[in-house]
């Protein structure tokens, strides 16, 4: 006697659309998916205490192995300024016709170091913290922002030494010193934005971190850190007419000159480019907003591959 076994008819494999609908019906979302821009901003704001604590911890640990400890936060830019003074001020004579050259130089070095260190730290923000990125879920922009905040904290320590130098060289305290506050806010926004741009690029191509010191060194030399763009332009009448405006509109030069104008009474408004505050705000908005969006667009790719 034979038995007939009934087998169920074959069913088609579920399509991607079927699976997506099933996941949506049960409230499932893609792991590591990029949130909307407003949601991303809210996530960052919710982790503002982590960002501040992370920046402070990194700053504290930076010189923990050195015997002088946090003193190096001030000593490093001061030693750089001393080297630049000897090479550019004495040997190359750039201090001629520049009043208060030592305050002029030290201010330039301190403000430039803030931008340089923020960008270098941002370049390695993702690539240098892959363990943290892969282990924990948080908005990745917290890392480059933390590093930019760390450099701002370090600059504020250095500003105490800068004030002493200004007073020792006869620069009087003036109401214009208050202009340093908005100038630093704008520069910090610019630095954070560029740090986020470099963080995304460095995450994809880590070799960029090896190239950045050469790019930043070139940028420093054209930013008037050790010399006055205004004085040099007056001594080179054969330059094309566009050279000086381009040098003066360079964002690093803009923020350096704004700080010099704020702190040094011999640095006059005539040495600033036209509409300097508008230029400073423009660079901060372009870099800050543009850098943030550029970084956010690759949020789901960080730490993968």
Secondary structure, 3 states (H helix, E strand, C coil): CCCCCCCCCCCCCCCHHHHHHHHHHCCCCCCCCCCCHHHHHHHHHHCHHHHHHHHHHHHHHHCCCCCCHHHHHHHHHHHHHHHHHHHHHHHCCCCCCCCCHHHHHHHHHHHHHHHHHHHHHHHCCCHHHHHHHHHCCCCCHHHHHHHHHHHHHHHHHHHHHHHHHHHHCCCCCCHHHHHHHHHHHHHHHHHHHHHHHHHHHHHHCCCHHHHHHHHHHHHHHCCCCCCCHHHHHHCCCCCCHHHHHHHHHCHHHHHHHHHHHHHCCCCCHHHCCCCHHHHHHHHHHHHHHHHHHHHHCCHHHCCCC
